[in-house]
């Protein structure tokens, strides 16, 4: 793990792994969307309107997962001052914000025919909106510092403070009287889930696709972030400028 944390080693590892992750993610997305939009039957109450679920629900899961992932990377950055962790934490924020925005947009589209309104200050919707603002806060605080490493540590601290919102988002439908329906997937026992198997498997495949896409995206974004952060290092000059490696002990 210590060796993988080295920027040059991570750069090579990420470059080799990213195309495979992206390929499997795209294949899973095609299978999941075909299963959800074509093979799955209409819902007995919502008809075909429920099919937006296959985008909305995986995005909602990812909005929470990415924030938790960002907070863990931020914790590593704050405690051990690992440069790679700082880069990964900061590159998570735009991806998480995008998933959260998709969640809010698709939820609004789904809510209009179900609730008769595009938006309501429901506990789940409001806490998800707060999550979106937390992502924007992390991004803004990071870019507010000229020193990017100081900015990453400050933004990581904000990410850790904001993690208290995650259980609020997750348990809001249980803690308060809310329009938003409860969870239909039992992760501890998928066989007991209240969703039909013909709808469940495309949903899980889409969840796999979004996770793989996120990791592929983070690997790619982190490679670019490392190149920018270490632009003066010899290994970056060799990668970008094509300069030959200097022999051991040579002075630069």
C-alpha positions in Angstrom: 0.0 0.0 0.0 2.9 2.4 0.8 4.3 1.7 -2.7 1.0 2.2 -4.3 0.7 5.6 -2.5 3.7 6.8 -4.5 2.5 9.2 -7.2 4.5 7.6 -10.1 3.4 4.1 -9.1 -0.2 5.1 -8.7 -0.1 7.0 -12.0 1.0 3.8 -13.8 -1.4 1.6 -11.9 -4.4 3.9 -12.5 -3.6 4.2 -16.2 -3.5 0.4 -16.6 -6.7 -0.3 -14.6 -8.9 2.6 -15.7 -9.8 1.4 -19.3 -10.9 -2.0 -18.0 -13.1 -0.5 -15.3 -14.6 1.9 -17.8 -15.3 -1.0 -20.3 -17.0 -3.1 -17.7 -19.0 -0.1 -16.4 -20.3 0.6 -19.9 -21.2 -3.0 -20.5 -23.0 -3.2 -17.2 -24.8 0.0 -17.9 -26.1 -1.3 -21.3 -27.3 -4.5 -19.7 -28.9 -2.7 -16.7 -30.7 -0.1 -18.8 -31.9 -2.8 -21.2 -33.2 -4.9 -18.3 -34.8 -1.9 -16.7 -36.2 0.0 -19.7 -37.2 -3.0 -21.9 -37.4 -6.3 -20.0 -38.8 -5.1 -16.7 -42.7 -5.0 -16.6 -44.6 -1.8 -15.9 -45.4 -1.1 -12.3 -49.0 -1.9 -11.3 -49.4 1.6 -9.8 -47.0 3.9 -11.6 -47.0 2.3 -15.0 -43.8 3.1 -16.9 -43.1 6.3 -15.0 -41.2 4.2 -12.4 -38.5 3.4 -14.9 -36.6 6.6 -14.0 -35.8 4.6 -10.9 -33.0 2.8 -12.7 -31.1 6.2 -13.0 -32.4 7.9 -9.8 -31.8 5.2 -7.2 -28.2 4.2 -8.3 -27.3 7.9 -8.4 -28.8 8.4 -4.9 -26.8 5.5 -3.6 -23.6 6.9 -5.2 -24.2 10.4 -3.8 -23.8 8.9 -0.3 -21.1 6.4 -1.2 -18.9 9.0 -2.9 -19.2 11.4 0.1 -18.2 8.7 2.5 -15.3 7.7 0.2 -14.2 11.4 0.0 -14.4 11.7 3.8 -12.2 8.6 4.4 -9.7 9.9 1.9 -9.8 13.3 3.6 -9.2 11.7 7.0 -6.1 10.0 5.6 -5.0 13.3 4.1 -5.4 15.1 7.5 -3.9 12.5 9.7 -1.0 11.1 7.6 -0.6 14.0 5.1 -0.6 11.6 2.2 -0.5 13.6 -1.0 -2.4 11.0 -3.0 -5.2 11.0 -0.5 -5.5 14.8 -0.8 -5.8 14.5 -4.6 -8.3 11.6 -4.4 -10.5 13.4 -1.8 -10.7 16.6 -3.9 -11.4 14.7 -7.1 -14.3 12.9 -5.5 -16.2 16.2 -4.9 -17.1 17.0 -8.5 -18.1 13.4 -9.2 -20.2 13.3 -6.0 -21.8 16.6 -6.8 -22.7 15.3 -10.3 -24.4 12.2 -8.9 -26.3 14.3 -6.3 -27.5 16.7 -9.0 -28.7 13.8 -11.1 -30.5 12.4 -8.0 -32.2 15.7 -7.4 -33.2 16.2 -11.1 -34.5 12.7 -11.6 -36.3 12.8 -8.3 -38.0 15.9 -9.3 -39.1 14.3 -12.7 -40.3 11.3 -10.8 -42.0 13.3 -8.1 -44.1 15.4 -10.5 -46.5 12.6 -11.7 -46.4 10.9 -8.3 -46.8 13.9 -5.9 -48.2 16.5 -8.3 -45.3 18.9 -7.7 -41.7 19.2 -8.9 -40.4 20.0 -5.4 -41.4 19.8 -1.8 -39.4 20.4 1.3 -39.6 16.7 2.2 -36.9 15.5 4.7 -35.2 13.2 2.2 -35.2 15.8 -0.6 -34.0 18.6 1.7 -31.2 16.5 3.2 -30.1 15.5 -0.3 -30.0 19.1 -1.3 -27.9 19.9 1.8 -25.5 17.1 0.6 -25.3 18.8 -2.8 -24.3 22.1 -1.1 -21.7 20.3 1.0 -20.1 19.0 -2.2 -20.1 22.5 -3.6 -18.6 23.8 -0.3 -15.8 21.3 -0.5 -15.1 22.3 -4.1 -15.2 26.0 -3.3 -13.0 25.8 -0.2 -10.4 23.8 -2.0 -10.1 26.4 -4.8 -10.1 29.3 -2.3 -6.5 28.5 -1.4 -3.6 29.3 -3.6 -1.7 26.5 -2.0 -3.6 23.4 -3.2 -2.3 21.1 -0.4 -3.5 23.5 2.2 -6.8 23.9 0.4 -7.2 20.1 0.2 -6.7 19.7 4.0 -9.1 22.5 4.8 -11.7 21.0 2.4 -11.1 17.6 3.9 -12.0 19.0 7.3 -15.3 20.3 5.9 -16.0 16.9 4.4 -15.5 15.2 7.7 -17.8 17.7 9.5 -20.5 17.2 6.8 -20.5 13.4 7.2 -23.1 13.8 9.9 -25.6 14.5 7.1 -25.2 11.0 5.6 -27.3 9.2 8.3 -29.9 12.0 8.1 -30.3 11.4 4.3 -30.4 7.6 4.7 -32.8 7.4 7.7 -34.9 10.5 7.0 -37.8 8.4 5.7 -37.8 6.5 9.0 -37.3 9.3 11.4 -39.8 11.8 10.0 -43.2 11.7 8.3 -42.1 12.0 4.7 -43.6 11.7 1.2 -40.6 9.8 0.0 -41.1 6.1 0.0 -38.9 3.9 2.1 -36.2 1.6 1.0 -37.3 -1.3 -1.2 -33.9 -3.1 -1.3 -32.8 -5.2 1.7 -29.0 -5.3 1.4 -28.7 -7.9 4.1 -31.2 -10.3 2.4 -31.9 -9.4 -1.2 -34.5 -12.2 -1.3 -36.6 -10.2 1.2 -36.6 -7.0 -0.8 -40.0 -5.6 -1.6 -39.2 -5.0 -5.2 -39.9 -7.6 -7.8 -36.9 -9.7 -9.0 -37.5 -8.6 -12.6 -36.9 -5.0 -11.4 -34.3 -5.8 -8.8 -31.6 -7.3 -11.0 -31.4 -4.4 -13.5 -31.3 -2.0 -10.5 -28.3 -3.9 -9.0 -26.6 -4.1 -12.3 -27.0 -0.3 -12.7 -25.6 0.1 -9.2 -22.5 -1.9 -10.2 -22.2 0.2 -13.4 -22.2 3.5 -11.5 -19.7 2.2 -8.9 -17.3 1.0 -11.6 -17.7 4.3 -13.5 -17.0 6.3 -10.4 -13.7 4.4 -9.7 -12.7 4.7 -13.4 -13.4 8.4 -13.3 -11.5 8.9 -10.0 -8.5 7.1 -11.4 -8.4 9.3 -14.5 -9.1 12.5 -12.6 -6.5 11.7 -10.0 -3.8 11.0 -12.6 -4.4 14.5 -14.0 -4.4 16.0 -10.5 -1.1 14.4 -9.7 0.5 15.6 -12.9 -0.7 19.1 -12.1 0.4 18.9 -8.4 3.8 17.4 -9.2 4.5 19.3 -12.4 8.0 20.2 -11.4 9.1 16.6 -10.6 11.3 14.6 -12.8 8.8 11.7 -13.3 6.2 14.1 -14.6 8.7 15.7 -17.0 9.5 12.3 -18.3 5.8 11.4 -18.8 4.7 14.7 -20.3 7.9 16.0 -22.0 9.4 12.7 -23.0 12.7 13.5 -21.3 14.9 10.5 -20.8 15.5 9.3 -17.2 18.7 10.6 -15.6 21.1 8.0 -14.2 21.1 7.5 -10.5 23.1 10.1 -8.7 22.9 12.7 -11.5 22.1 16.2 -10.6 19.2 18.2 -12.0 
